[in-house]
């Protein structure tokens, strides 16, 4: 028994099992199925392959280098600095070109500061006092400009004054010019040179047009029809970012210059072009005490006596961030097979949805469910069922025979077979007959035997 089971299991391993398909003649479900197939096919062809280029292998590990330069001059005449000409060495920080740089457009200058004692600037809470013990010597002024000396300086008959501090005196001026100091910065030009490389495909390119004319970059300007001239007017960059130049030049701000490379390497390399986007990165809509962008720096000098002094400058301006991103794609059989397989799997999902509609939602769902699912029992259950049906049939035949009259039952009983040697072998046949039939046969056999004995007696 165990060997037979193992043999059957081994043979079943080489069986091929296929599905049984039921064709449902239902126009509504059929139309729904075709619509689902068409939708999935359009998604696969239009979105996956045409728009997303699902047949390509993608490289998003972009390697990039950015070099920047700013050019332009501006003239100012102020009481603090007098007449002055500003060039790139004065207003660009840091001086070496990088992907992040700052262009000064406005200044608050505190000239000729020296280290000495003076009054703290008004408006600083920790620097206010009414008596000397309010100014503890040696304590720095929180959010102030120096260290307290222990004296409280009162102006006139005022009861509230400021602490005396040891600092760079005079302290910083807070009056910001109403108009930007470098109003001519709007016409400054920015040169942005970008090199990119996609290592997976060993593809490199730059955003500068390869031209033999060296004067090309001196005269060209970036525009909608000239994407390979990476020279941008500063005022235009601010405008493309959605801001007003005079506002951002007065308070400062942060501008993002985005360079995007989306290259289809199935085409020629000349078809791979950079695209530029500009936006304001800081919060331009909300007005707060920290709006804009500024920082401080100083320039130090010594007089003839060797005393050190400095000019403190609080600079407002435009901070430029050059952000580069992109991807490259090239045909590959592996993503093509994967996306086609995904589409075929989605087709199966459409059939599954239609099955749910067919056997659970529509009115004739019971009929279709009976046709789709067939109940099959095992061999043991089938044998038991056959025995039960046979016993039921015998009982019904026995009851029918008992209910019939004796005369009719005799007519239905089979005639006795002739006496021969084969009669003894018919016991197996009788055994196979129903119980009522076997009783009739035995009675007829007894009658025939009695008749034969009577004839033999008369003959003797």
LOZA-944789 format. One record per residue (C-alpha): x negated, y negated, z negated. Coordinates in Angstrom, 2 decimals, decimal comma, always signed. Layout:
+---------+---------+---------+
:      xx :      yy :      zz :
+---------+---------+---------+
:       X :       Y :       Z :
...
+---------+---------+---------+
//
This chain:
+---------+---------+---------+
:      xx :      yy :      zz :
+---------+---------+---------+
:   +0,00 :   +0,00 :   +0,00 :
:   -2,84 :   -2,37 :   -0,86 :
:   -4,72 :   -1,52 :   +2,35 :
:   -1,59 :   -2,11 :   +4,43 :
:   -1,08 :   -5,47 :   +2,73 :
:   -4,67 :   -6,54 :   +3,36 :
:   -4,43 :   -5,37 :   +6,96 :
:   -1,23 :   -7,35 :   +7,50 :
:   -2,75 :  -10,45 :   +5,93 :
:   -5,86 :  -10,14 :   +8,11 :
:   -3,79 :   -9,75 :  +11,27 :
:   -1,57 :  -12,71 :  +10,35 :
:   -4,65 :  -14,96 :  +10,27 :
:   -4,77 :  -14,72 :  +14,07 :
:   -1,08 :  -15,52 :  +14,57 :
:   -0,08 :  -18,75 :  +16,31 :
:   +2,96 :  -20,50 :  +14,90 :
:   +4,82 :  -23,10 :  +16,93 :
:   +7,66 :  -25,44 :  +16,07 :
:  +11,24 :  -24,97 :  +17,05 :
:  +12,76 :  -28,01 :  +18,76 :
:  +16,46 :  -28,84 :  +18,64 :
:  +17,76 :  -31,16 :  +21,36 :
:  +20,48 :  -33,39 :  +19,90 :
:  +22,80 :  -34,82 :  +22,52 :
:  +23,41 :  -38,08 :  +20,66 :
:  +23,02 :  -41,26 :  +22,68 :
:  +22,66 :  -43,61 :  +19,71 :
:  +19,88 :  -41,64 :  +18,07 :
:  +18,22 :  -41,07 :  +21,43 :
:  +18,28 :  -44,81 :  +22,19 :
:  +16,85 :  -45,56 :  +18,73 :
:  +14,04 :  -43,06 :  +19,33 :
:  +13,12 :  -44,60 :  +22,69 :
:  +13,14 :  -48,10 :  +21,19 :
:  +10,81 :  -46,96 :  +18,41 :
:   +8,50 :  -45,35 :  +20,96 :
:   +8,46 :  -48,51 :  +23,07 :
:   +7,74 :  -50,70 :  +20,02 :
:   +4,87 :  -48,50 :  +18,88 :
:   +3,47 :  -48,39 :  +22,42 :
:   +3,59 :  -52,18 :  +22,75 :
:   +1,94 :  -52,58 :  +19,35 :
:   -0,82 :  -50,17 :  +20,34 :
:   -1,49 :  -51,73 :  +23,74 :
:   -0,91 :  -55,44 :  +23,10 :
:   -1,97 :  -55,94 :  +19,47 :
:   -4,53 :  -53,19 :  +18,86 :
:   -6,28 :  -53,04 :  +22,24 :
:   -5,70 :  -56,43 :  +23,91 :
:   -5,68 :  -58,88 :  +20,97 :
:   -7,74 :  -57,04 :  +18,33 :
:   -9,90 :  -55,17 :  +20,87 :
:   -9,57 :  -51,90 :  +19,01 :
:  -11,67 :  -50,13 :  +21,63 :
:  -14,82 :  -52,02 :  +20,52 :
:  -17,41 :  -51,38 :  +17,85 :
:  -17,76 :  -54,59 :  +15,79 :
:  -20,79 :  -56,24 :  +14,19 :
:  -20,02 :  -58,84 :  +11,50 :
:  -23,51 :  -58,99 :   +9,94 :
:  -24,35 :  -62,29 :  +11,60 :
:  -27,87 :  -63,61 :  +11,07 :
:  -28,00 :  -67,41 :  +11,35 :
:  -30,42 :  -70,31 :  +10,99 :
:  -29,46 :  -74,01 :  +11,02 :
:  -31,68 :  -77,04 :  +11,69 :
:  -30,25 :  -80,56 :  +11,26 :
:  -31,46 :  -84,09 :  +11,98 :
:  -29,81 :  -87,47 :  +11,48 :
:  -30,69 :  -90,60 :  +13,43 :
:  -29,64 :  -94,23 :  +13,18 :
:  -30,52 :  -97,50 :  +11,43 :
:  -28,52 :  -99,94 :   +9,27 :
:  -29,16 : -103,50 :   +8,05 :
:  -28,10 : -104,81 :   +4,60 :
:  -28,53 : -108,09 :   +2,68 :
:  -27,63 : -107,92 :   -1,05 :
:  -28,56 : -109,86 :   -4,17 :
:  -30,10 : -106,76 :   -5,74 :
:  -32,17 : -105,61 :   -2,75 :
:  -32,26 : -108,64 :   -0,48 :
:  -32,66 : -108,07 :   +3,23 :
:  -33,34 : -104,45 :   +4,03 :
:  -33,40 : -102,13 :   +7,02 :
:  -32,30 :  -98,56 :   +6,34 :
:  -33,55 :  -95,69 :   +8,49 :
:  -33,33 :  -91,89 :   +8,24 :
:  -36,07 :  -91,72 :   +5,57 :
:  -33,96 :  -93,95 :   +3,28 :
:  -30,44 :  -92,58 :   +3,52 :
:  -30,84 :  -88,82 :   +4,23 :
:  -31,33 :  -86,48 :   +1,26 :
:  -33,10 :  -84,07 :   +1,42 :
:  -35,40 :  -85,30 :   +4,18 :
:  -35,98 :  -81,85 :   +5,72 :
:  -33,12 :  -80,64 :   +7,86 :
:  -31,02 :  -77,85 :   +6,38 :
:  -27,48 :  -76,54 :   +6,55 :
:  -26,53 :  -78,90 :   +3,67 :
:  -27,54 :  -82,58 :   +3,65 :
:  -26,31 :  -85,92 :   +2,33 :
:  -25,96 :  -89,27 :   +4,11 :
:  -25,83 :  -92,37 :   +1,87 :
:  -23,06 :  -94,80 :   +2,80 :
:  -22,67 :  -96,88 :   -0,41 :
:  -24,90 :  -97,83 :   -3,35 :
:  -24,76 :  -99,31 :   -6,83 :
:  -28,27 : -100,67 :   -7,55 :
:  -29,58 : -101,49 :  -11,02 :
:  -32,91 : -103,20 :  -10,33 :
:  -36,03 : -103,65 :  -12,46 :
:  -35,20 : -101,36 :  -15,35 :
:  -37,83 : -101,01 :  -18,10 :
:  -37,90 :  -98,85 :  -21,21 :
:  -36,97 : -101,13 :  -24,13 :
:  -34,07 : -101,86 :  -26,51 :
:  -30,75 : -103,32 :  -25,38 :
:  -27,02 : -103,05 :  -26,07 :
:  -25,12 :  -99,97 :  -24,95 :
:  -22,63 : -100,52 :  -22,17 :
:  -19,09 : -101,30 :  -23,30 :
:  -16,42 :  -98,69 :  -22,77 :
:  -18,39 :  -95,73 :  -24,15 :
:  -16,55 :  -94,48 :  -27,27 :
:  -19,63 :  -93,14 :  -29,06 :
:  -21,45 :  -96,48 :  -28,50 :
:  -18,83 :  -98,67 :  -30,20 :
:  -19,42 :  -99,89 :  -33,77 :
:  -18,39 : -102,44 :  -36,40 :
:  -21,26 : -101,98 :  -38,90 :
:  -24,85 : -100,77 :  -38,76 :
:  -24,07 :  -97,44 :  -40,45 :
:  -21,88 :  -96,61 :  -37,43 :
:  -25,08 :  -96,36 :  -35,39 :
:  -27,29 :  -93,69 :  -36,92 :
:  -30,87 :  -94,12 :  -35,80 :
:  -32,23 :  -91,41 :  -33,53 :
:  -28,85 :  -90,10 :  -32,36 :
:  -28,26 :  -90,09 :  -28,60 :
:  -25,10 :  -91,76 :  -27,38 :
:  -22,71 :  -89,13 :  -26,07 :
:  -22,10 :  -89,83 :  -22,36 :
:  -24,22 :  -92,96 :  -22,82 :
:  -27,56 :  -94,32 :  -21,65 :
:  -29,99 :  -94,01 :  -24,59 :
:  -30,76 :  -93,33 :  -28,25 :
:  -29,34 :  -95,40 :  -31,15 :
:  -31,73 :  -97,60 :  -33,13 :
:  -29,48 :  -98,11 :  -36,20 :
:  -28,30 : -101,65 :  -35,42 :
:  -24,80 : -102,77 :  -34,48 :
:  -24,75 : -105,74 :  -32,09 :
:  -21,71 : -108,02 :  -32,50 :
:  -20,99 : -110,71 :  -29,94 :
:  -19,90 : -114,02 :  -31,59 :
:  -17,09 : -113,63 :  -34,11 :
:  -16,04 : -110,26 :  -32,75 :
:  -15,48 : -107,48 :  -35,28 :
:  -16,25 : -104,73 :  -32,77 :
:  -19,55 : -104,46 :  -30,91 :
:  -21,90 : -101,91 :  -29,40 :
:  -24,85 : -100,03 :  -30,80 :
:  -28,37 : -101,05 :  -29,90 :
:  -30,17 :  -98,31 :  -27,97 :
:  -33,61 :  -97,50 :  -26,72 :
:  -33,20 :  -96,86 :  -22,98 :
:  -33,96 :  -98,06 :  -19,48 :
:  -32,79 : -101,63 :  -19,80 :
:  -30,70 : -103,27 :  -18,53 :
:  -28,24 : -100,36 :  -18,52 :
:  -26,58 :  -99,19 :  -15,32 :
:  -24,26 : -101,56 :  -13,49 :
:  -20,72 : -100,24 :  -12,94 :
:  -19,43 : -102,69 :  -10,34 :
:  -19,06 : -100,76 :   -7,08 :
:  -18,92 : -102,78 :   -3,85 :
:  -15,45 : -103,02 :   -2,36 :
:  -16,85 : -102,32 :   +1,10 :
:  -19,43 :  -99,62 :   +1,85 :
:  -22,98 : -100,91 :   +1,87 :
:  -23,98 :  -98,98 :   +5,00 :
:  -20,98 :  -99,75 :   +7,17 :
:  -23,06 :  -99,04 :  +10,27 :
:  -23,40 :  -95,38 :   +9,24 :
:  -20,31 :  -94,64 :  +11,32 :
:  -22,50 :  -94,69 :  +14,44 :
:  -25,22 :  -92,41 :  +13,04 :
:  -25,76 :  -89,21 :  +15,00 :
:  -26,18 :  -85,69 :  +13,63 :
:  -28,12 :  -83,04 :  +15,54 :
:  -27,14 :  -79,48 :  +14,53 :
:  -29,15 :  -76,66 :  +16,07 :
:  -27,94 :  -73,15 :  +15,34 :
:  -29,62 :  -69,83 :  +16,13 :
:  -27,63 :  -66,62 :  +15,75 :
:  -28,36 :  -62,91 :  +16,11 :
:  -26,23 :  -59,76 :  +15,93 :
:  -28,65 :  -57,02 :  +14,83 :
:  -26,47 :  -54,03 :  +15,76 :
:  -26,49 :  -55,00 :  +19,44 :
:  -29,81 :  -56,91 :  +19,38 :
:  -28,08 :  -59,98 :  +20,82 :
:  -29,38 :  -63,51 :  +20,20 :
:  -28,24 :  -66,95 :  +21,29 :
:  -28,35 :  -70,66 :  +20,36 :
:  -25,82 :  -73,48 :  +20,57 :
:  -28,17 :  -75,67 :  +22,65 :
:  -27,94 :  -75,56 :  +26,42 :
:  -31,15 :  -74,36 :  +28,03 :
:  -31,88 :  -77,34 :  +30,26 :
:  -35,16 :  -78,37 :  +31,85 :
:  -34,30 :  -82,05 :  +31,49 :
:  -35,79 :  -83,15 :  +28,14 :
:  -33,72 :  -86,36 :  +28,13 :
:  -30,47 :  -84,35 :  +28,02 :
:  -30,23 :  -84,40 :  +24,19 :
:  -31,03 :  -88,12 :  +24,03 :
:  -27,96 :  -89,14 :  +26,00 :
:  -25,33 :  -86,43 :  +25,52 :
:  -22,60 :  -86,39 :  +22,86 :
:  -20,46 :  -83,50 :  +21,67 :
:  -16,94 :  -83,45 :  +23,03 :
:  -14,14 :  -81,17 :  +24,26 :
:  -15,87 :  -80,75 :  +27,64 :
:  -19,43 :  -80,60 :  +26,37 :
:  -19,71 :  -77,85 :  +23,73 :
:  -23,39 :  -77,22 :  +24,41 :
:  -24,45 :  -80,69 :  +23,30 :
:  -24,87 :  -80,31 :  +19,51 :
:  -25,17 :  -84,05 :  +18,81 :
:  -22,24 :  -85,40 :  +16,78 :
:  -21,30 :  -88,96 :  +15,95 :
:  -20,78 :  -89,22 :  +12,16 :
:  -17,62 :  -91,30 :  +12,47 :
:  -16,14 :  -88,74 :  +14,90 :
:  -16,92 :  -85,85 :  +12,53 :
:  -15,05 :  -87,62 :   +9,72 :
:  -12,14 :  -88,34 :  +12,05 :
:  -11,95 :  -84,71 :  +13,25 :
:  -11,88 :  -83,65 :   +9,59 :
:   -8,74 :  -85,73 :   +9,10 :
:  -10,21 :  -88,60 :   +7,03 :
:  -10,78 :  -92,33 :   +7,34 :
:  -14,44 :  -93,28 :   +7,56 :
:  -14,22 :  -96,46 :   +5,45 :
:  -12,48 :  -94,60 :   +2,61 :
:  -14,89 :  -91,70 :   +2,50 :
:  -17,89 :  -94,01 :   +2,94 :
:  -16,83 :  -96,06 :   -0,07 :
:  -16,11 :  -93,21 :   -2,54 :
:  -17,97 :  -90,31 :   -0,93 :
:  -16,75 :  -86,89 :   +0,13 :
:  -17,66 :  -83,44 :   +1,43 :
:  -17,19 :  -82,45 :   +5,08 :
:  -17,44 :  -78,90 :   +6,43 :
:  -18,72 :  -78,25 :   +9,96 :
:  -17,79 :  -74,70 :  +10,90 :
:  -19,49 :  -72,95 :  +13,83 :
:  -17,76 :  -69,76 :  +14,87 :
:  -19,22 :  -67,17 :  +17,27 :
:  -16,79 :  -64,56 :  +18,61 :
:  -18,67 :  -62,69 :  +21,32 :
:  -17,28 :  -60,03 :  +23,65 :
:  -20,47 :  -58,26 :  +24,71 :
:  -18,62 :  -56,25 :  +27,37 :
:  -18,80 :  -59,50 :  +29,33 :
:  -21,85 :  -61,51 :  +30,34 :
:  -23,91 :  -63,27 :  +27,65 :
:  -22,99 :  -66,62 :  +29,19 :
:  -19,38 :  -66,00 :  +28,11 :
:  -20,32 :  -66,10 :  +24,42 :
:  -19,64 :  -69,71 :  +23,32 :
:  -19,70 :  -71,42 :  +19,91 :
:  -16,53 :  -73,03 :  +18,60 :
:  -16,57 :  -75,92 :  +16,13 :
:  -14,09 :  -76,75 :  +13,39 :
:  -14,18 :  -79,69 :  +10,96 :
:  -12,39 :  -80,10 :   +7,65 :
:  -12,56 :  -82,00 :   +4,35 :
:  -13,77 :  -79,66 :   +1,60 :
:  -13,17 :  -81,87 :   -1,45 :
:   -9,72 :  -82,92 :   -2,65 :
:   -8,91 :  -85,89 :   -0,45 :
:   -5,23 :  -86,16 :   -1,45 :
:   -5,56 :  -86,35 :   -5,23 :
:   -6,88 :  -89,52 :   -6,85 :
:   -8,74 :  -88,82 :  -10,07 :
:  -11,65 :  -90,20 :  -12,09 :
:  -13,92 :  -87,66 :  -10,39 :
:  -12,70 :  -88,09 :   -6,81 :
:  -15,27 :  -88,53 :   -4,08 :
:  -18,94 :  -87,55 :   -4,27 :
:  -21,92 :  -89,40 :   -5,80 :
:  -25,20 :  -88,86 :   -7,61 :
:  -28,06 :  -90,95 :   -9,07 :
:  -31,71 :  -91,24 :   -8,19 :
:  -34,47 :  -93,74 :   -9,00 :
:  -37,56 :  -95,17 :   -7,36 :
:  -40,43 :  -95,99 :   -9,73 :
:  -43,02 :  -98,78 :   -9,54 :
:  -45,70 : -100,43 :  -11,71 :
:  -46,36 : -104,14 :  -11,97 :
:  -49,78 : -105,78 :  -12,08 :
:  -50,00 : -105,22 :  -15,85 :
:  -49,38 : -101,48 :  -15,41 :
:  -45,87 : -101,54 :  -16,89 :
:  -43,61 :  -98,97 :  -15,29 :
:  -40,20 : -100,01 :  -14,04 :
:  -37,66 :  -98,56 :  -11,65 :
:  -34,68 :  -99,27 :   -9,43 :
:  -31,76 :  -97,01 :  -10,36 :
:  -29,38 :  -96,19 :   -7,52 :
:  -25,99 :  -94,53 :   -7,76 :
:  -25,41 :  -93,21 :   -4,25 :
:  -22,04 :  -92,56 :   -2,64 :
:  -21,92 :  -90,84 :   +0,70 :
:  -20,95 :  -87,93 :   +2,91 :
:  -22,19 :  -84,44 :   +2,09 :
:  -22,26 :  -82,21 :   +5,19 :
:  -22,01 :  -78,42 :   +4,94 :
:  -22,75 :  -76,45 :   +8,12 :
:  -21,03 :  -73,06 :   +7,83 :
:  -21,69 :  -70,37 :  +10,45 :
:  -19,70 :  -67,16 :  +10,87 :
:  -18,74 :  -64,82 :  +13,66 :
:  -18,57 :  -61,30 :  +15,03 :
:  -19,51 :  -59,41 :  +18,17 :
:  -17,82 :  -56,43 :  +19,78 :
:  -18,81 :  -53,85 :  +22,36 :
:  -16,99 :  -50,82 :  +23,79 :
:  -17,38 :  -47,58 :  +21,86 :
:  -15,59 :  -44,27 :  +22,28 :
:  -15,26 :  -43,63 :  +18,53 :
:  -12,97 :  -46,58 :  +17,59 :
:  -11,04 :  -45,95 :  +20,80 :
:  -10,25 :  -42,36 :  +19,80 :
:   -9,40 :  -43,41 :  +16,24 :
:   -6,92 :  -46,08 :  +17,36 :
:   -5,32 :  -43,80 :  +19,96 :
:   -4,93 :  -41,11 :  +17,29 :
:   -3,32 :  -43,65 :  +14,98 :
:   -0,85 :  -44,55 :  +17,71 :
:   +0,06 :  -40,88 :  +18,26 :
:   +0,60 :  -40,49 :  +14,51 :
:   +2,93 :  -43,49 :  +14,54 :
:   +4,93 :  -41,77 :  +17,28 :
:   +5,47 :  -38,92 :  +14,85 :
:   +6,65 :  -41,38 :  +12,23 :
:   +9,28 :  -42,59 :  +14,71 :
:  +10,54 :  -39,03 :  +15,17 :
:  +10,67 :  -38,58 :  +11,38 :
:  +12,79 :  -41,74 :  +11,02 :
:  +15,21 :  -40,55 :  +13,71 :
:  +15,52 :  -37,18 :  +11,92 :
:  +16,55 :  -38,99 :   +8,76 :
:  +19,20 :  -40,90 :  +10,69 :
:  +20,42 :  -37,72 :  +12,40 :
:  +20,83 :  -35,50 :   +9,34 :
:  +21,63 :  -38,02 :   +6,60 :
:  +23,31 :  -41,13 :   +8,03 :
:  +25,55 :  -40,46 :  +11,06 :
:  +29,04 :  -38,92 :  +10,71 :
:  +28,16 :  -35,50 :  +12,19 :
:  +25,18 :  -35,07 :   +9,92 :
:  +26,41 :  -31,73 :   +8,51 :
:  +26,60 :  -30,21 :  +12,00 :
:  +23,13 :  -31,42 :  +13,01 :
:  +21,66 :  -30,35 :   +9,66 :
:  +22,95 :  -26,78 :  +10,17 :
:  +21,44 :  -26,68 :  +13,64 :
:  +18,09 :  -28,06 :  +12,57 :
:  +17,56 :  -25,93 :   +9,44 :
:  +18,03 :  -22,14 :   +9,82 :
:  +18,11 :  -20,01 :   +6,67 :
:  +16,00 :  -16,82 :   +6,96 :
:  +15,77 :  -14,20 :   +4,19 :
:  +12,97 :  -11,78 :   +3,42 :
:  +13,04 :   -8,01 :   +4,23 :
:  +14,03 :   -6,89 :   +0,73 :
:  +16,98 :   -9,25 :   +0,66 :
:  +17,99 :   -8,13 :   +4,18 :
:  +17,93 :   -4,38 :   +3,17 :
:  +19,98 :   -5,01 :   +0,05 :
:  +22,48 :   -6,95 :   +2,07 :
:  +22,83 :   -4,09 :   +4,61 :
:  +23,44 :   -1,49 :   +1,85 :
:  +26,07 :   -3,70 :   +0,25 :
:  +27,85 :   -4,10 :   +3,60 :
:  +27,81 :   -0,28 :   +4,21 :
:  +29,29 :   +0,49 :   +0,79 :
:  +31,98 :   -2,09 :   +1,29 :
:  +32,88 :   -0,54 :   +4,68 :
:  +33,13 :   +3,00 :   +3,19 :
:  +35,41 :   +1,84 :   +0,41 :
:  +37,69 :   +0,10 :   +2,88 :
:  +37,91 :   +3,23 :   +5,09 :
:  +38,65 :   +5,47 :   +2,07 :
:  +41,46 :   +3,28 :   +0,90 :
:  +42,91 :   +3,21 :   +4,39 :
:  +42,88 :   +7,03 :   +4,63 :
:  +44,65 :   +7,50 :   +1,28 :
:  +47,39 :   +5,10 :   +2,25 :
:  +48,20 :   +6,99 :   +5,53 :
:  +50,76 :   +9,98 :   +5,57 :
:  +49,38 :  +13,53 :   +5,52 :
:  +50,65 :  +14,28 :   +9,01 :
:  +48,96 :  +11,30 :  +10,51 :
:  +45,75 :  +12,08 :   +8,64 :
:  +45,76 :  +15,65 :  +10,09 :
:  +46,15 :  +14,27 :  +13,58 :
:  +43,17 :  +12,04 :  +13,02 :
:  +41,11 :  +14,92 :  +11,53 :
:  +38,75 :  +16,55 :  +14,03 :
:  +39,44 :  +20,14 :  +15,24 :
:  +37,41 :  +22,97 :  +13,82 :
:  +34,46 :  +23,90 :  +15,98 :
:  +34,26 :  +27,38 :  +17,50 :
:  +32,62 :  +30,12 :  +15,50 :
:  +29,11 :  +30,36 :  +16,61 :
:  +25,60 :  +30,35 :  +15,29 :
:  +25,44 :  +26,66 :  +15,69 :
:  +28,23 :  +26,12 :  +13,22 :
:  +25,95 :  +26,52 :  +10,28 :
:  +23,75 :  +23,80 :  +11,68 :
:  +26,61 :  +21,32 :  +11,73 :
:  +26,45 :  +20,80 :   +8,02 :
:  +24,09 :  +17,92 :   +8,63 :
:  +26,67 :  +16,35 :  +10,93 :
:  +29,42 :  +16,73 :   +8,39 :
:  +27,26 :  +15,27 :   +5,76 :
:  +27,00 :  +12,19 :   +7,84 :
:  +30,78 :  +11,85 :   +8,32 :
:  +32,94 :   +9,74 :   +5,99 :
:  +34,38 :  +11,42 :   +2,88 :
:  +37,96 :  +11,58 :   +4,23 :
:  +36,80 :  +13,20 :   +7,47 :
:  +34,68 :  +15,75 :   +5,66 :
:  +37,73 :  +16,88 :   +3,55 :
:  +39,86 :  +17,49 :   +6,67 :
:  +37,16 :  +19,50 :   +8,35 :
:  +36,80 :  +21,82 :   +5,34 :
:  +40,59 :  +22,47 :   +5,16 :
:  +40,77 :  +23,39 :   +8,84 :
:  +37,83 :  +25,69 :   +8,43 :
:  +39,56 :  +27,63 :   +5,60 :
:  +42,77 :  +28,07 :   +7,66 :
:  +40,84 :  +29,44 :  +10,63 :
:  +38,97 :  +31,92 :   +8,45 :
:  +42,24 :  +33,28 :   +6,98 :
:  +43,74 :  +33,74 :  +10,47 :
:  +40,71 :  +35,67 :  +11,65 :
:  +40,88 :  +38,04 :   +8,63 :
:  +44,60 :  +38,75 :   +9,30 :
:  +43,95 :  +39,64 :  +12,97 :
:  +41,14 :  +42,01 :  +11,99 :
:  +43,42 :  +43,85 :   +9,50 :
:  +46,20 :  +44,33 :  +12,08 :
:  +43,74 :  +45,68 :  +14,65 :
:  +42,44 :  +48,35 :  +12,33 :
+---------+---------+---------+
//
